[in-house]
Amino acid sequence: MNRVKKLSTDLLNRYPDKFNVDFQQNKKMIDEIAKVSSKELRNQIAGYIASNINKQTKEQNKKIEQDVDETSSLGN
């Protein structure tokens, strides 16, 4: 596991409610809760977190749509 993924996962596990899909807000939050050695690393972590949350959200929405489709097809 590379450094960005490891640090991002660690931050998401420790502070799941502090991050969202907004890259700029994630950067600010990282500045507040972590000491990151460089701006580039901070940006990579913020981007990975935003991407990861976006992916999870899309997967949840897809699952919900499938559940609704299954439910509606049972009613017919």
HELIX and SHEET records of a PDB file:
HELIX    1   1 ARG A    3  ARG A   14  1                                  12    
HELIX    2   2 PHE A   23  ILE A   33  1                                  11    
HELIX    3   3 LYS A   39  GLY A   75  1                                  37    
END                                                                             
